Amino acid sequence: MADETYEGEYYCVKCKEKRHARGTVVVNDKGTRMAKAKCPECGTNLNRILGRA
């Protein structure tokens, strides 16, 4: 199974702005797909909930 990626807008809570980034998609214990990336400006972890798997 290839790693799924997501490219789009994330909200950075440190910068308080939307940032465009590319990240990997993971599925949490409840079955929700989440994209995880790093902020290109400050390096903070970014998360975006994508919905059910």
mmCIF entry with sequence, helices, sheets and N, C-alpha, C, O atoms, coordinates in Angstrom:
data_MODEL
# 
_entry.id   MODEL 
# 
_entity.id                         1 
_entity.type                       polymer 
_entity.pdbx_number_of_molecules   1 
# 
_entity_poly.entity_id                      1 
_entity_poly.type                           'polypeptide(L)' 
_entity_poly.nstd_linkage                   no 
_entity_poly.nstd_monomer                   no 
_entity_poly.pdbx_seq_one_letter_code       MADETYEGEYYCVKCKEKRHARGTVVVNDKGTRMAKAKCPECGTNLNRILGRA 
_entity_poly.pdbx_seq_one_letter_code_can   MADETYEGEYYCVKCKEKRHARGTVVVNDKGTRMAKAKCPECGTNLNRILGRA 
_entity_poly.pdbx_strand_id                 A 
# 
loop_
_entity_poly_seq.entity_id 
_entity_poly_seq.num 
_entity_poly_seq.mon_id 
_entity_poly_seq.hetero 
1 1  MET n 
1 2  ALA n 
1 3  ASP n 
1 4  GLU n 
1 5  THR n 
1 6  TYR n 
1 7  GLU n 
1 8  GLY n 
1 9  GLU n 
1 10 TYR n 
1 11 TYR n 
1 12 CYS n 
1 13 VAL n 
1 14 LYS n 
1 15 CYS n 
1 16 LYS n 
1 17 GLU n 
1 18 LYS n 
1 19 ARG n 
1 20 HIS n 
1 21 ALA n 
1 22 ARG n 
1 23 GLY n 
1 24 THR n 
1 25 VAL n 
1 26 VAL n 
1 27 VAL n 
1 28 ASN n 
1 29 ASP n 
1 30 LYS n 
1 31 GLY n 
1 32 THR n 
1 33 ARG n 
1 34 MET n 
1 35 ALA n 
1 36 LYS n 
1 37 ALA n 
1 38 LYS n 
1 39 CYS n 
1 40 PRO n 
1 41 GLU n 
1 42 CYS n 
1 43 GLY n 
1 44 THR n 
1 45 ASN n 
1 46 LEU n 
1 47 ASN n 
1 48 ARG n 
1 49 ILE n 
1 50 LEU n 
1 51 GLY n 
1 52 ARG n 
1 53 ALA n 
# 
_struct_asym.id          A 
_struct_asym.entity_id   1 
# 
_struct_sheet.id               AA1 
_struct_sheet.type             ? 
_struct_sheet.number_strands   4 
_struct_sheet.details          ? 
# 
loop_
_struct_sheet_order.sheet_id 
_struct_sheet_order.range_id_1 
_struct_sheet_order.range_id_2 
_struct_sheet_order.offset 
_struct_sheet_order.sense 
AA1 1 2 ? anti-parallel 
AA1 2 3 ? anti-parallel 
AA1 3 4 ? anti-parallel 
# 
loop_
_struct_sheet_range.sheet_id 
_struct_sheet_range.id 
_struct_sheet_range.beg_label_comp_id 
_struct_sheet_range.beg_label_asym_id 
_struct_sheet_range.beg_label_seq_id 
_struct_sheet_range.pdbx_beg_PDB_ins_code 
_struct_sheet_range.end_label_comp_id 
_struct_sheet_range.end_label_asym_id 
_struct_sheet_range.end_label_seq_id 
_struct_sheet_range.pdbx_end_PDB_ins_code 
_struct_sheet_range.beg_auth_comp_id 
_struct_sheet_range.beg_auth_asym_id 
_struct_sheet_range.beg_auth_seq_id 
_struct_sheet_range.end_auth_comp_id 
_struct_sheet_range.end_auth_asym_id 
_struct_sheet_range.end_auth_seq_id 
AA1 1 THR A 5  ? CYS A 12 ? THR A 5  CYS A 12 
AA1 2 GLU A 17 ? VAL A 27 ? GLU A 17 VAL A 27 
AA1 3 THR A 32 ? LYS A 38 ? THR A 32 LYS A 38 
AA1 4 ASN A 45 ? ARG A 52 ? ASN A 45 ARG A 52 
# 
loop_
_atom_site.group_PDB 
_atom_site.id 
_atom_site.type_symbol 
_atom_site.label_atom_id 
_atom_site.label_alt_id 
_atom_site.label_comp_id 
_atom_site.label_asym_id 
_atom_site.label_entity_id 
_atom_site.label_seq_id 
_atom_site.pdbx_PDB_ins_code 
_atom_site.Cartn_x 
_atom_site.Cartn_y 
_atom_site.Cartn_z 
_atom_site.occupancy 
_atom_site.B_iso_or_equiv 
_atom_site.pdbx_formal_charge 
_atom_site.auth_seq_id 
_atom_site.auth_comp_id 
_atom_site.auth_asym_id 
_atom_site.auth_atom_id 
_atom_site.pdbx_PDB_model_num 
ATOM 1   N N  . MET A 1 1  ? 0.841   -1.185 0.000  1.00 0.00 ? 1  MET A N  1 
ATOM 2   C CA . MET A 1 1  ? 0.000   0.000  0.000  1.00 0.00 ? 1  MET A CA 1 
ATOM 3   C C  . MET A 1 1  ? 0.886   1.248  0.000  1.00 0.00 ? 1  MET A C  1 
ATOM 4   O O  . MET A 1 1  ? 1.727   1.412  0.884  1.00 0.00 ? 1  MET A O  1 
ATOM 5   N N  . ALA A 1 2  ? 0.704   2.100  -0.961 1.00 0.00 ? 2  ALA A N  1 
ATOM 6   C CA . ALA A 1 2  ? 1.496   3.323  -1.061 1.00 0.00 ? 2  ALA A CA 1 
ATOM 7   C C  . ALA A 1 2  ? 0.974   4.363  -0.072 1.00 0.00 ? 2  ALA A C  1 
ATOM 8   O O  . ALA A 1 2  ? -0.219  4.417  0.224  1.00 0.00 ? 2  ALA A O  1 
ATOM 9   N N  . ASP A 1 3  ? 1.875   5.173  0.424  1.00 0.00 ? 3  ASP A N  1 
ATOM 10  C CA . ASP A 1 3  ? 1.468   6.238  1.336  1.00 0.00 ? 3  ASP A CA 1 
ATOM 11  C C  . ASP A 1 3  ? 0.658   7.272  0.574  1.00 0.00 ? 3  ASP A C  1 
ATOM 12  O O  . ASP A 1 3  ? 1.070   7.751  -0.482 1.00 0.00 ? 3  ASP A O  1 
ATOM 13  N N  . GLU A 1 4  ? -0.492  7.605  1.121  1.00 0.00 ? 4  GLU A N  1 
ATOM 14  C CA . GLU A 1 4  ? -1.351  8.607  0.508  1.00 0.00 ? 4  GLU A CA 1 
ATOM 15  C C  . GLU A 1 4  ? -0.893  9.991  0.959  1.00 0.00 ? 4  GLU A C  1 
ATOM 16  O O  . GLU A 1 4  ? -0.526  10.169 2.120  1.00 0.00 ? 4  GLU A O  1 
ATOM 17  N N  . THR A 1 5  ? -0.910  10.958 0.068  1.00 0.00 ? 5  THR A N  1 
ATOM 18  C CA . THR A 1 5  ? -0.539  12.323 0.428  1.00 0.00 ? 5  THR A CA 1 
ATOM 19  C C  . THR A 1 5  ? -1.711  13.255 0.182  1.00 0.00 ? 5  THR A C  1 
ATOM 20  O O  . THR A 1 5  ? -2.616  12.947 -0.594 1.00 0.00 ? 5  THR A O  1 
ATOM 21  N N  . TYR A 1 6  ? -1.682  14.398 0.854  1.00 0.00 ? 6  TYR A N  1 
ATOM 22  C CA . TYR A 1 6  ? -2.696  15.428 0.683  1.00 0.00 ? 6  TYR A CA 1 
ATOM 23  C C  . TYR A 1 6  ? -1.969  16.755 0.508  1.00 0.00 ? 6  TYR A C  1 
ATOM 24  O O  . TYR A 1 6  ? -1.102  17.105 1.308  1.00 0.00 ? 6  TYR A O  1 
ATOM 25  N N  . GLU A 1 7  ? -2.325  17.487 -0.536 1.00 0.00 ? 7  GLU A N  1 
ATOM 26  C CA . GLU A 1 7  ? -1.753  18.808 -0.750 1.00 0.00 ? 7  GLU A CA 1 
ATOM 27  C C  . GLU A 1 7  ? -2.888  19.810 -0.755 1.00 0.00 ? 7  GLU A C  1 
ATOM 28  O O  . GLU A 1 7  ? -3.832  19.681 -1.534 1.00 0.00 ? 7  GLU A O  1 
ATOM 29  N N  . GLY A 1 8  ? -2.801  20.804 0.106  1.00 0.00 ? 8  GLY A N  1 
ATOM 30  C CA . GLY A 1 8  ? -3.870  21.789 0.191  1.00 0.00 ? 8  GLY A CA 1 
ATOM 31  C C  . GLY A 1 8  ? -3.620  22.755 1.320  1.00 0.00 ? 8  GLY A C  1 
ATOM 32  O O  . GLY A 1 8  ? -2.488  22.934 1.769  1.00 0.00 ? 8  GLY A O  1 
ATOM 33  N N  . GLU A 1 9  ? -4.706  23.384 1.780  1.00 0.00 ? 9  GLU A N  1 
ATOM 34  C CA . GLU A 1 9  ? -4.583  24.392 2.823  1.00 0.00 ? 9  GLU A CA 1 
ATOM 35  C C  . GLU A 1 9  ? -4.760  23.784 4.206  1.00 0.00 ? 9  GLU A C  1 
ATOM 36  O O  . GLU A 1 9  ? -5.653  22.971 4.446  1.00 0.00 ? 9  GLU A O  1 
ATOM 37  N N  . TYR A 1 10 ? -3.893  24.198 5.093  1.00 0.00 ? 10 TYR A N  1 
ATOM 38  C CA . TYR A 1 10 ? -3.941  23.854 6.507  1.00 0.00 ? 10 TYR A CA 1 
ATOM 39  C C  . TYR A 1 10 ? -3.995  25.172 7.274  1.00 0.00 ? 10 TYR A C  1 
ATOM 40  O O  . TYR A 1 10 ? -3.543  26.200 6.770  1.00 0.00 ? 10 TYR A O  1 
ATOM 41  N N  . TYR A 1 11 ? -4.543  25.149 8.487  1.00 0.00 ? 11 TYR A N  1 
ATOM 42  C CA . TYR A 1 11 ? -4.531  26.345 9.330  1.00 0.00 ? 11 TYR A CA 1 
ATOM 43  C C  . TYR A 1 11 ? -3.429  26.195 10.363 1.00 0.00 ? 11 TYR A C  1 
ATOM 44  O O  . TYR A 1 11 ? -3.419  25.232 11.129 1.00 0.00 ? 11 TYR A O  1 
ATOM 45  N N  . CYS A 1 12 ? -2.498  27.145 10.388 1.00 0.00 ? 12 CYS A N  1 
ATOM 46  C CA . CYS A 1 12 ? -1.419  27.137 11.370 1.00 0.00 ? 12 CYS A CA 1 
ATOM 47  C C  . CYS A 1 12 ? -1.854  27.937 12.587 1.00 0.00 ? 12 CYS A C  1 
ATOM 48  O O  . CYS A 1 12 ? -2.140  29.129 12.471 1.00 0.00 ? 12 CYS A O  1 
ATOM 49  N N  . VAL A 1 13 ? -1.910  27.303 13.750 1.00 0.00 ? 13 VAL A N  1 
ATOM 50  C CA . VAL A 1 13 ? -2.358  27.987 14.961 1.00 0.00 ? 13 VAL A CA 1 
ATOM 51  C C  . VAL A 1 13 ? -1.295  28.929 15.501 1.00 0.00 ? 13 VAL A C  1 
ATOM 52  O O  . VAL A 1 13 ? -1.623  29.854 16.244 1.00 0.00 ? 13 VAL A O  1 
ATOM 53  N N  . LYS A 1 14 ? -0.044  28.724 15.154 1.00 0.00 ? 14 LYS A N  1 
ATOM 54  C CA . LYS A 1 14 ? 1.028   29.613 15.605 1.00 0.00 ? 14 LYS A CA 1 
ATOM 55  C C  . LYS A 1 14 ? 1.068   30.890 14.766 1.00 0.00 ? 14 LYS A C  1 
ATOM 56  O O  . LYS A 1 14 ? 1.179   31.988 15.311 1.00 0.00 ? 14 LYS A O  1 
ATOM 57  N N  . CYS A 1 15 ? 0.977   30.748 13.435 1.00 0.00 ? 15 CYS A N  1 
ATOM 58  C CA . CYS A 1 15 ? 0.974   31.917 12.528 1.00 0.00 ? 15 CYS A CA 1 
ATOM 59  C C  . CYS A 1 15 ? -0.408  32.579 12.472 1.00 0.00 ? 15 CYS A C  1 
ATOM 60  O O  . CYS A 1 15 ? -0.529  33.749 12.109 1.00 0.00 ? 15 CYS A O  1 
ATOM 61  N N  . LYS A 1 16 ? -1.448  31.817 12.836 1.00 0.00 ? 16 LYS A N  1 
ATOM 62  C CA . LYS A 1 16 ? -2.845  32.254 12.733 1.00 0.00 ? 16 LYS A CA 1 
ATOM 63  C C  . LYS A 1 16 ? -3.227  32.600 11.298 1.00 0.00 ? 16 LYS A C  1 
ATOM 64  O O  . LYS A 1 16 ? -3.959  33.559 11.053 1.00 0.00 ? 16 LYS A O  1 
ATOM 65  N N  . GLU A 1 17 ? -2.717  31.798 10.343 1.00 0.00 ? 17 GLU A N  1 
ATOM 66  C CA . GLU A 1 17 ? -3.037  31.972 8.932  1.00 0.00 ? 17 GLU A CA 1 
ATOM 67  C C  . GLU A 1 17 ? -3.140  30.624 8.251  1.00 0.00 ? 17 GLU A C  1 
ATOM 68  O O  . GLU A 1 17 ? -2.625  29.621 8.744  1.00 0.00 ? 17 GLU A O  1 
ATOM 69  N N  . LYS A 1 18 ? -3.823  30.612 7.094  1.00 0.00 ? 18 LYS A N  1 
ATOM 70  C CA . LYS A 1 18 ? -3.873  29.393 6.298  1.00 0.00 ? 18 LYS A CA 1 
ATOM 71  C C  . LYS A 1 18 ? -2.582  29.276 5.521  1.00 0.00 ? 18 LYS A C  1 
ATOM 72  O O  . LYS A 1 18 ? -2.085  30.259 4.970  1.00 0.00 ? 18 LYS A O  1 
ATOM 73  N N  . ARG A 1 19 ? -2.034  28.056 5.477  1.00 0.00 ? 19 ARG A N  1 
ATOM 74  C CA . ARG A 1 19 ? -0.789  27.792 4.766  1.00 0.00 ? 19 ARG A CA 1 
ATOM 75  C C  . ARG A 1 19 ? -1.003  26.651 3.785  1.00 0.00 ? 19 ARG A C  1 
ATOM 76  O O  . ARG A 1 19 ? -1.733  25.702 4.070  1.00 0.00 ? 19 ARG A O  1 
ATOM 77  N N  . HIS A 1 20 ? -0.354  26.752 2.617  1.00 0.00 ? 20 HIS A N  1 
ATOM 78  C CA . HIS A 1 20 ? -0.415  25.682 1.627  1.00 0.00 ? 20 HIS A CA 1 
ATOM 79  C C  . HIS A 1 20 ? 0.752   24.741 1.886  1.00 0.00 ? 20 HIS A C  1 
ATOM 80  O O  . HIS A 1 20 ? 1.902   25.178 1.935  1.00 0.00 ? 20 HIS A O  1 
ATOM 81  N N  . ALA A 1 21 ? 0.466   23.443 2.055  1.00 0.00 ? 21 ALA A N  1 
ATOM 82  C CA . ALA A 1 21 ? 1.512   22.471 2.359  1.00 0.00 ? 21 ALA A CA 1 
ATOM 83  C C  . ALA A 1 21 ? 1.106   21.106 1.813  1.00 0.00 ? 21 ALA A C  1 
ATOM 84  O O  . ALA A 1 21 ? -0.048  20.884 1.447  1.00 0.00 ? 21 ALA A O  1 
ATOM 85  N N  . ARG A 1 22 ? 2.078   20.200 1.766  1.00 0.00 ? 22 ARG A N  1 
ATOM 86  C CA . ARG A 1 22 ? 1.851   18.812 1.351  1.00 0.00 ? 22 ARG A CA 1 
ATOM 87  C C  . ARG A 1 22 ? 2.208   17.922 2.534  1.00 0.00 ? 22 ARG A C  1 
ATOM 88  O O  . ARG A 1 22 ? 3.257   18.090 3.155  1.00 0.00 ? 22 ARG A O  1 
ATOM 89  N N  . GLY A 1 23 ? 1.323   16.969 2.842  1.00 0.00 ? 23 GLY A N  1 
ATOM 90  C CA . GLY A 1 23 ? 1.565   16.092 3.976  1.00 0.00 ? 23 GLY A CA 1 
ATOM 91  C C  . GLY A 1 23 ? 1.051   14.689 3.723  1.00 0.00 ? 23 GLY A C  1 
ATOM 92  O O  . GLY A 1 23 ? 0.407   14.417 2.711  1.00 0.00 ? 23 GLY A O  1 
ATOM 93  N N  . THR A 1 24 ? 1.346   13.809 4.659  1.00 0.00 ? 24 THR A N  1 
ATOM 94  C CA . THR A 1 24 ? 0.913   12.422 4.557  1.00 0.00 ? 24 THR A CA 1 
ATOM 95  C C  . THR A 1 24 ? -0.444  12.247 5.237  1.00 0.00 ? 24 THR A C  1 
ATOM 96  O O  . THR A 1 24 ? -0.787  12.978 6.167  1.00 0.00 ? 24 THR A O  1 
ATOM 97  N N  . VAL A 1 25 ? -1.208  11.265 4.755  1.00 0.00 ? 25 VAL A N  1 
ATOM 98  C CA . VAL A 1 25 ? -2.524  10.970 5.323  1.00 0.00 ? 25 VAL A CA 1 
ATOM 99  C C  . VAL A 1 25 ? -2.398  9.763  6.235  1.00 0.00 ? 25 VAL A C  1 
ATOM 100 O O  . VAL A 1 25 ? -1.860  8.729  5.840  1.00 0.00 ? 25 VAL A O  1 
ATOM 101 N N  . VAL A 1 26 ? -2.896  9.899  7.453  1.00 0.00 ? 26 VAL A N  1 
ATOM 102 C CA . VAL A 1 26 ? -2.904  8.802  8.420  1.00 0.00 ? 26 VAL A CA 1 
ATOM 103 C C  . VAL A 1 26 ? -4.342  8.591  8.878  1.00 0.00 ? 26 VAL A C  1 
ATOM 104 O O  . VAL A 1 26 ? -5.173  9.493  8.775  1.00 0.00 ? 26 VAL A O  1 
ATOM 105 N N  . VAL A 1 27 ? -4.628  7.393  9.387  1.00 0.00 ? 27 VAL A N  1 
ATOM 106 C CA . VAL A 1 27 ? -5.952  7.075  9.915  1.00 0.00 ? 27 VAL A CA 1 
ATOM 107 C C  . VAL A 1 27 ? -5.808  6.856  11.418 1.00 0.00 ? 27 VAL A C  1 
ATOM 108 O O  . VAL A 1 27 ? -5.001  6.037  11.856 1.00 0.00 ? 27 VAL A O  1 
ATOM 109 N N  . ASN A 1 28 ? -6.600  7.600  12.212 1.00 0.00 ? 28 ASN A N  1 
ATOM 110 C CA . ASN A 1 28 ? -6.502  7.444  13.662 1.00 0.00 ? 28 ASN A CA 1 
ATOM 111 C C  . ASN A 1 28 ? -7.322  6.239  14.141 1.00 0.00 ? 28 ASN A C  1 
ATOM 112 O O  . ASN A 1 28 ? -7.912  5.526  13.330 1.00 0.00 ? 28 ASN A O  1 
ATOM 113 N N  . ASP A 1 29 ? -7.356  6.020  15.439 1.00 0.00 ? 29 ASP A N  1 
ATOM 114 C CA . ASP A 1 29 ? -8.029  4.853  16.018 1.00 0.00 ? 29 ASP A CA 1 
ATOM 115 C C  . ASP A 1 29 ? -9.536  4.818  15.733 1.00 0.00 ? 29 ASP A C  1 
ATOM 116 O O  . ASP A 1 29 ? -10.122 3.737  15.665 1.00 0.00 ? 29 ASP A O  1 
ATOM 117 N N  . LYS A 1 30 ? -10.161 5.975  15.569 1.00 0.00 ? 30 LYS A N  1 
ATOM 118 C CA . LYS A 1 30 ? -11.598 6.033  15.315 1.00 0.00 ? 30 LYS A CA 1 
ATOM 119 C C  . LYS A 1 30 ? -11.933 5.892  13.837 1.00 0.00 ? 30 LYS A C  1 
ATOM 120 O O  . LYS A 1 30 ? -13.110 5.881  13.477 1.00 0.00 ? 30 LYS A O  1 
ATOM 121 N N  . GLY A 1 31 ? -10.925 5.785  12.973 1.00 0.00 ? 31 GLY A N  1 
ATOM 122 C CA . GLY A 1 31 ? -11.154 5.620  11.546 1.00 0.00 ? 31 GLY A CA 1 
ATOM 123 C C  . GLY A 1 31 ? -11.219 6.919  10.767 1.00 0.00 ? 31 GLY A C  1 
ATOM 124 O O  . GLY A 1 31 ? -11.601 6.918  9.597  1.00 0.00 ? 31 GLY A O  1 
ATOM 125 N N  . THR A 1 32 ? -10.853 8.030  11.395 1.00 0.00 ? 32 THR A N  1 
ATOM 126 C CA . THR A 1 32 ? -10.866 9.325  10.730 1.00 0.00 ? 32 THR A CA 1 
ATOM 127 C C  . THR A 1 32 ? -9.540  9.545  10.011 1.00 0.00 ? 32 THR A C  1 
ATOM 128 O O  . THR A 1 32 ? -8.470  9.329  10.580 1.00 0.00 ? 32 THR A O  1 
ATOM 129 N N  . ARG A 1 33 ? -9.624  9.981  8.746  1.00 0.00 ? 33 ARG A N  1 
ATOM 130 C CA . ARG A 1 33 ? -8.409  10.288 7.985  1.00 0.00 ? 33 ARG A CA 1 
ATOM 131 C C  . ARG A 1 33 ? -7.947  11.689 8.350  1.00 0.00 ? 33 ARG A C  1 
ATOM 132 O O  . ARG A 1 33 ? -8.746  12.624 8.396  1.00 0.00 ? 33 ARG A O  1 
ATOM 133 N N  . MET A 1 34 ? -6.647  11.829 8.609  1.00 0.00 ? 34 MET A N  1 
ATOM 134 C CA . MET A 1 34 ? -6.068  13.124 8.954  1.00 0.00 ? 34 MET A CA 1 
ATOM 135 C C  . MET A 1 34 ? -4.809  13.341 8.135  1.00 0.00 ? 34 MET A C  1 
ATOM 136 O O  . MET A 1 34 ? -4.007  12.422 7.968  1.00 0.00 ? 34 MET A O  1 
ATOM 137 N N  . ALA A 1 35 ? -4.633  14.551 7.626  1.00 0.00 ? 35 ALA A N  1 
ATOM 138 C CA . ALA A 1 35 ? -3.411  14.911 6.918  1.00 0.00 ? 35 ALA A CA 1 
ATOM 139 C C  . ALA A 1 35 ? -2.495  15.625 7.902  1.00 0.00 ? 35 ALA A C  1 
ATOM 140 O O  . ALA A 1 35 ? -2.929  16.499 8.652  1.00 0.00 ? 35 ALA A O  1 
ATOM 141 N N  . LYS A 1 36 ? -1.223  15.240 7.890  1.00 0.00 ? 36 LYS A N  1 
ATOM 142 C CA . LYS A 1 36 ? -0.236  15.841 8.793  1.00 0.00 ? 36 LYS A CA 1 
ATOM 143 C C  . LYS A 1 36 ? 0.895   16.412 7.966  1.00 0.00 ? 36 LYS A C  1 
ATOM 144 O O  . LYS A 1 36 ? 1.419   15.750 7.071  1.00 0.00 ? 36 LYS A O  1 
ATOM 145 N N  . ALA A 1 37 ? 1.277   17.667 8.273  1.00 0.00 ? 37 ALA A N  1 
ATOM 146 C CA . ALA A 1 37 ? 2.338   18.348 7.532  1.00 0.00 ? 37 ALA A CA 1 
ATOM 147 C C  . ALA A 1 37 ? 3.072   19.292 8.478  1.00 0.00 ? 37 ALA A C  1 
ATOM 148 O O  . ALA A 1 37 ? 2.746   19.382 9.662  1.00 0.00 ? 37 ALA A O  1 
ATOM 149 N N  . LYS A 1 38 ? 4.065   19.992 7.939  1.00 0.00 ? 38 LYS A N  1 
ATOM 150 C CA . LYS A 1 38 ? 4.809   21.004 8.677  1.00 0.00 ? 38 LYS A CA 1 
ATOM 151 C C  . LYS A 1 38 ? 4.545   22.362 8.041  1.00 0.00 ? 38 LYS A C  1 
ATOM 152 O O  . LYS A 1 38 ? 4.459   22.464 6.817  1.00 0.00 ? 38 LYS A O  1 
ATOM 153 N N  . CYS A 1 39 ? 4.416   23.405 8.854  1.00 0.00 ? 39 CYS A N  1 
ATOM 154 C CA . CYS A 1 39 ? 4.216   24.756 8.355  1.00 0.00 ? 39 CYS A CA 1 
ATOM 155 C C  . CYS A 1 39 ? 5.487   25.215 7.637  1.00 0.00 ? 39 CYS A C  1 
ATOM 156 O O  . CYS A 1 39 ? 6.576   25.141 8.206  1.00 0.00 ? 39 CYS A O  1 
ATOM 157 N N  . PRO A 1 40 ? 5.359   25.691 6.391  1.00 0.00 ? 40 PRO A N  1 
ATOM 158 C CA . PRO A 1 40 ? 6.540   26.132 5.664  1.00 0.00 ? 40 PRO A CA 1 
ATOM 159 C C  . PRO A 1 40 ? 7.169   27.405 6.244  1.00 0.00 ? 40 PRO A C  1 
ATOM 160 O O  . PRO A 1 40 ? 8.328   27.697 5.949  1.00 0.00 ? 40 PRO A O  1 
ATOM 161 N N  . GLU A 1 41 ? 6.437   28.163 7.055  1.00 0.00 ? 41 GLU A N  1 
ATOM 162 C CA . GLU A 1 41 ? 6.954   29.410 7.626  1.00 0.00 ? 41 GLU A CA 1 
ATOM 163 C C  . GLU A 1 41 ? 7.635   29.210 8.974  1.00 0.00 ? 41 GLU A C  1 
ATOM 164 O O  . GLU A 1 41 ? 8.754   29.678 9.186  1.00 0.00 ? 41 GLU A O  1 
ATOM 165 N N  . CYS A 1 42 ? 6.946   28.500 9.902  1.00 0.00 ? 42 CYS A N  1 
ATOM 166 C CA . CYS A 1 42 ? 7.474   28.400 11.271 1.00 0.00 ? 42 CYS A CA 1 
ATOM 167 C C  . CYS A 1 42 ? 7.856   26.981 11.686 1.00 0.00 ? 42 CYS A C  1 
ATOM 168 O O  . CYS A 1 42 ? 8.492   26.801 12.725 1.00 0.00 ? 42 CYS A O  1 
ATOM 169 N N  . GLY A 1 43 ? 7.484   25.969 10.900 1.00 0.00 ? 43 GLY A N  1 
ATOM 170 C CA . GLY A 1 43 ? 7.859   24.594 11.216 1.00 0.00 ? 43 GLY A CA 1 
ATOM 171 C C  . GLY A 1 43 ? 6.941   23.876 12.184 1.00 0.00 ? 43 GLY A C  1 
ATOM 172 O O  . GLY A 1 43 ? 7.233   22.748 12.582 1.00 0.00 ? 43 GLY A O  1 
ATOM 173 N N  . THR A 1 44 ? 5.840   24.500 12.575 1.00 0.00 ? 44 THR A N  1 
ATOM 174 C CA . THR A 1 44 ? 4.874   23.887 13.481 1.00 0.00 ? 44 THR A CA 1 
ATOM 175 C C  . THR A 1 44 ? 4.146   22.737 12.785 1.00 0.00 ? 44 THR A C  1 
ATOM 176 O O  . THR A 1 44 ? 3.919   22.784 11.576 1.00 0.00 ? 44 THR A O  1 
ATOM 177 N N  . ASN A 1 45 ? 3.783   21.709 13.544 1.00 0.00 ? 45 ASN A N  1 
ATOM 178 C CA . ASN A 1 45 ? 3.000   20.599 12.986 1.00 0.00 ? 45 ASN A CA 1 
ATOM 179 C C  . ASN A 1 45 ? 1.612   21.093 12.614 1.00 0.00 ? 45 ASN A C  1 
ATOM 180 O O  . ASN A 1 45 ? 0.966   21.802 13.385 1.00 0.00 ? 45 ASN A O  1 
ATOM 181 N N  . LEU A 1 46 ? 1.155   20.707 11.415 1.00 0.00 ? 46 LEU A N  1 
ATOM 182 C CA . LEU A 1 46 ? -0.178  21.065 10.942 1.00 0.00 ? 46 LEU A CA 1 
ATOM 183 C C  . LEU A 1 46 ? -1.014  19.801 10.813 1.00 0.00 ? 46 LEU A C  1 
ATOM 184 O O  . LEU A 1 46 ? -0.507  18.757 10.402 1.00 0.00 ? 46 LEU A O  1 
ATOM 185 N N  . ASN A 1 47 ? -2.289  19.890 11.161 1.00 0.00 ? 47 ASN A N  1 
ATOM 186 C CA . ASN A 1 47 ? -3.223  18.764 11.024 1.00 0.00 ? 47 ASN A CA 1 
ATOM 187 C C  . ASN A 1 47 ? -4.474  19.256 10.321 1.00 0.00 ? 47 ASN A C  1 
ATOM 188 O O  . ASN A 1 47 ? -4.934  20.375 10.544 1.00 0.00 ? 47 ASN A O  1 
ATOM 189 N N  . ARG A 1 48 ? -5.019  18.389 9.460  1.00 0.00 ? 48 ARG A N  1 
ATOM 190 C CA . ARG A 1 48 ? -6.291  18.690 8.802  1.00 0.00 ? 48 ARG A CA 1 
ATOM 191 C C  . ARG A 1 48 ? -7.111  17.420 8.795  1.00 0.00 ? 48 ARG A C  1 
ATOM 192 O O  . ARG A 1 48 ? -6.643  16.375 8.343  1.00 0.00 ? 48 ARG A O  1 
ATOM 193 N N  . ILE A 1 49 ? -8.340  17.503 9.296  1.00 0.00 ? 49 ILE A N  1 
ATOM 194 C CA . ILE A 1 49 ? -9.235  16.345 9.332  1.00 0.00 ? 49 ILE A CA 1 
ATOM 195 C C  . ILE A 1 49 ? -9.905  16.222 7.971  1.00 0.00 ? 49 ILE A C  1 
ATOM 196 O O  . ILE A 1 49 ? -10.492 17.185 7.477  1.00 0.00 ? 49 ILE A O  1 
ATOM 197 N N  . LEU A 1 50 ? -9.819  15.042 7.365  1.00 0.00 ? 50 LEU A N  1 
ATOM 198 C CA . LEU A 1 50 ? -10.351 14.816 6.028  1.00 0.00 ? 50 LEU A CA 1 
ATOM 199 C C  . LEU A 1 50 ? -11.666 14.047 6.033  1.00 0.00 ? 50 LEU A C  1 
ATOM 200 O O  . LEU A 1 50 ? -12.393 14.095 5.041  1.00 0.00 ? 50 LEU A O  1 
ATOM 201 N N  . GLY A 1 51 ? -11.996 13.348 7.100  1.00 0.00 ? 51 GLY A N  1 
ATOM 202 C CA . GLY A 1 51 ? -13.253 12.604 7.157  1.00 0.00 ? 51 GLY A CA 1 
ATOM 203 C C  . GLY A 1 51 ? -12.996 11.116 7.368  1.00 0.00 ? 51 GLY A C  1 
ATOM 204 O O  . GLY A 1 51 ? -11.860 10.690 7.581  1.00 0.00 ? 51 GLY A O  1 
ATOM 205 N N  . ARG A 1 52 ? -14.057 10.346 7.306  1.00 0.00 ? 52 ARG A N  1 
ATOM 206 C CA . ARG A 1 52 ? -13.967 8.897  7.542  1.00 0.00 ? 52 ARG A CA 1 
ATOM 207 C C  . ARG A 1 52 ? -13.239 8.177  6.422  1.00 0.00 ? 52 ARG A C  1 
ATOM 208 O O  . ARG A 1 52 ? -13.282 8.587  5.262  1.00 0.00 ? 52 ARG A O  1 
ATOM 209 N N  . ALA A 1 53 ? -12.567 7.092  6.796  1.00 0.00 ? 53 ALA A N  1 
ATOM 210 C CA . ALA A 1 53 ? -11.843 6.289  5.805  1.00 0.00 ? 53 ALA A CA 1 
ATOM 211 C C  . ALA A 1 53 ? -12.795 5.388  5.049  1.00 0.00 ? 53 ALA A C  1 
ATOM 212 O O  . ALA A 1 53 ? -12.368 4.636  4.172  1.00 0.00 ? 53 ALA A O  1 
# 
